[in-house]
Amino acid sequence: MIILFFRTNGINVPLFYKTKDNKYYTQYDFDDGTYLIWCEEKLPYESMDKVNKENISLSSEFYSMMGSLVGRMHSVSKNNKISYP
């Protein structure tokens, strides 16, 4: 439900679909067709851990964009009385 609220409020988040065996995927349309992208819950956490462990610096522009996006997500959620962790 929250993904649909975000999308209708201009926040481009992917739609995730659940298979019968409890795996998740999203789909993305490229010029030559539609592709399924399988998702693993661990991946984002490992990626950010790697950034922190290897002291990879991300630009202040990246953090500014992320802060802006999180702020918009929070506002949309609050205005629609949606709670999420």
C-alpha positions as CSV (number, residue, x, y, z in Angstrom):
1,M,0.0,0.0,0.0
2,I,2.8,2.4,0.9
3,I,4.5,1.9,-2.5
4,L,1.3,2.9,-4.3
5,F,1.0,6.1,-2.2
6,F,4.7,6.9,-2.9
7,R,4.2,6.3,-6.7
8,T,1.1,8.4,-6.9
9,N,2.9,11.2,-5.1
10,G,5.8,11.3,-7.6
11,I,8.3,9.1,-5.6
12,N,9.6,6.6,-8.0
13,V,9.9,3.3,-6.1
14,P,9.8,-0.1,-7.7
15,L,6.7,-2.4,-7.3
16,F,7.7,-5.7,-5.7
17,Y,6.0,-9.0,-6.4
18,K,6.0,-12.1,-4.3
19,T,6.3,-15.6,-5.8
20,K,4.6,-18.7,-4.5
21,D,8.0,-19.8,-2.9
22,N,8.3,-16.4,-1.0
23,K,10.9,-14.8,-3.2
24,Y,10.6,-11.2,-4.4
25,Y,11.2,-9.6,-7.8
26,T,10.5,-6.4,-9.6
27,Q,10.2,-5.8,-13.3
28,Y,11.8,-3.1,-15.4
29,D,11.0,-2.2,-19.0
30,F,14.0,-1.6,-21.2
31,D,13.8,-0.7,-24.9
32,D,14.1,-4.3,-26.0
33,G,11.7,-5.9,-23.5
34,T,10.6,-6.4,-19.9
35,Y,13.1,-7.9,-17.4
36,L,12.5,-9.5,-14.1
37,I,14.9,-8.5,-11.4
38,W,15.1,-10.8,-8.4
39,C,15.6,-9.2,-5.0
40,E,17.4,-10.4,-1.9
41,E,16.8,-8.7,1.3
42,K,20.5,-8.9,2.4
43,L,21.9,-7.1,-0.6
44,P,21.2,-3.4,0.4
45,Y,22.6,-4.0,3.8
46,E,25.7,-5.7,2.6
47,S,26.3,-2.9,0.1
48,M,26.1,-0.1,2.7
49,D,28.2,-2.2,5.1
50,K,30.9,-2.5,2.3
51,V,30.8,1.3,1.8
52,N,31.3,1.8,5.6
53,K,34.0,-0.8,6.0
54,E,36.1,0.2,3.0
55,N,35.6,4.0,3.7
56,I,34.2,4.6,0.3
57,S,33.2,8.2,0.3
58,L,29.8,9.2,-1.2
59,S,29.3,12.7,-2.3
60,S,27.4,15.3,-0.3
61,E,25.1,15.5,-3.3
62,F,24.2,11.8,-2.8
63,Y,23.4,12.3,0.9
64,S,21.4,15.4,0.0
65,M,19.3,13.5,-2.5
66,M,18.7,10.7,-0.1
67,G,17.7,13.1,2.7
68,S,15.3,14.8,0.3
69,L,13.8,11.5,-0.7
70,V,13.4,10.2,2.8
71,G,11.8,13.6,3.8
72,R,9.3,13.3,0.9
73,M,8.5,9.6,1.9
74,H,8.0,10.7,5.5
75,S,5.7,13.6,4.5
76,V,3.6,11.4,2.2
77,S,3.3,8.7,4.8
78,K,2.3,11.1,7.5
79,N,-0.3,12.9,5.4
80,N,-1.9,9.5,4.5
81,K,-1.6,8.3,8.1
82,I,0.6,5.4,7.1
83,S,3.1,4.0,9.6
84,Y,6.2,2.0,8.6
85,P,9.5,1.0,10.4
